[in-house]
Amino acid sequence: MDVKEAVARAKSYVADLFQSEQIRNLGLEEVEFDEKEKAWFVTIGFSRPWEQAGFVAQAGLTEPRALKIVRISDDGTVTYLKERRRVAA
Protein backbone atom coordinates (compact mmCIF):
# COMPACT_ATOMS: atom_id res chain seq x y z
CA MET A 1 0.00 0.00 0.00
CA ASP A 2 1.38 3.42 -0.88
CA VAL A 3 0.75 6.75 0.84
CA LYS A 4 -2.09 7.79 -1.50
CA GLU A 5 -3.92 4.52 -0.90
CA ALA A 6 -3.48 4.84 2.87
CA VAL A 7 -4.84 8.40 2.87
CA ALA A 8 -7.81 7.45 0.68
CA ARG A 9 -8.59 4.49 2.96
CA ALA A 10 -8.39 6.66 6.09
CA LYS A 11 -10.62 9.38 4.63
CA SER A 12 -13.19 6.86 3.47
CA TYR A 13 -13.17 5.13 6.86
CA VAL A 14 -13.65 8.36 8.82
CA ALA A 15 -16.37 9.63 6.44
CA ASP A 16 -18.29 6.38 6.79
CA LEU A 17 -17.85 6.06 10.54
CA PHE A 18 -18.97 9.63 11.29
CA GLN A 19 -21.62 9.86 8.57
CA SER A 20 -24.50 10.27 11.03
CA GLU A 21 -22.80 13.33 12.55
CA GLN A 22 -22.87 15.22 9.23
CA ILE A 23 -19.16 16.05 9.33
CA ARG A 24 -17.70 18.58 6.92
CA ASN A 25 -14.30 19.83 5.79
CA LEU A 26 -12.76 16.35 5.85
CA GLY A 27 -9.07 16.56 5.09
CA LEU A 28 -5.61 15.14 5.56
CA GLU A 29 -3.55 16.60 8.38
CA GLU A 30 -0.57 14.23 8.70
CA VAL A 31 0.64 10.86 7.47
CA GLU A 32 3.46 8.62 8.63
CA PHE A 33 4.58 5.08 7.86
CA ASP A 34 6.08 3.16 10.75
CA GLU A 35 8.64 0.68 9.37
CA LYS A 36 8.78 -1.32 12.59
CA GLU A 37 5.01 -1.80 12.81
CA LYS A 38 4.51 -1.91 9.03
CA ALA A 39 1.55 0.42 9.45
CA TRP A 40 0.35 3.82 8.30
CA PHE A 41 -0.70 6.45 10.83
CA VAL A 42 -2.96 8.91 9.05
CA THR A 43 -4.37 11.95 10.85
CA ILE A 44 -7.65 13.16 9.39
CA GLY A 45 -9.33 16.40 10.44
CA PHE A 46 -12.96 17.38 10.09
CA SER A 47 -15.58 19.75 11.44
CA ARG A 48 -18.86 18.86 13.08
CA PRO A 49 -21.88 21.14 12.79
CA TRP A 50 -21.72 22.08 16.48
CA GLU A 51 -18.03 22.94 16.21
CA GLN A 52 -18.47 25.72 13.67
CA ALA A 53 -16.92 29.15 14.30
CA GLY A 54 -19.97 30.89 15.80
CA PHE A 55 -20.71 28.12 18.26
CA VAL A 56 -17.05 27.62 19.11
CA ALA A 57 -16.56 31.31 19.95
CA GLN A 58 -19.82 31.49 21.90
CA ALA A 59 -18.99 28.40 23.93
CA GLY A 60 -15.42 29.57 24.59
CA LEU A 61 -13.94 26.52 22.89
CA THR A 62 -10.55 26.60 21.21
CA GLU A 63 -10.55 23.52 18.97
CA PRO A 64 -13.11 23.79 16.18
CA ARG A 65 -11.63 20.85 14.29
CA ALA A 66 -11.64 17.20 15.32
CA LEU A 67 -8.45 15.27 14.61
CA LYS A 68 -8.45 11.47 14.41
CA ILE A 69 -5.53 9.11 13.91
CA VAL A 70 -6.34 6.10 11.76
CA ARG A 71 -3.89 3.19 11.96
CA ILE A 72 -3.86 1.11 8.80
CA SER A 73 -1.82 -2.05 8.44
CA ASP A 74 0.21 -2.25 5.26
CA ASP A 75 -2.36 -4.78 3.97
CA GLY A 76 -5.09 -2.08 4.16
CA THR A 77 -6.81 -3.19 7.37
CA VAL A 78 -7.87 -0.39 9.71
CA THR A 79 -6.81 -1.47 13.19
CA TYR A 80 -7.83 1.56 15.21
CA LEU A 81 -9.05 5.11 15.24
CA LYS A 82 -8.29 7.42 18.11
CA GLU A 83 -8.40 11.10 18.90
CA ARG A 84 -5.24 13.06 18.29
CA ARG A 85 -4.59 15.43 21.16
CA ARG A 86 -3.20 18.82 20.32
CA VAL A 87 -0.02 19.88 22.06
CA ALA A 88 -0.25 23.28 23.73
CA ALA A 89 1.96 25.86 22.08
Order of alpha helices (4+ residues) and beta strands (2+ residues): alpha-beta-beta-alpha-beta-beta
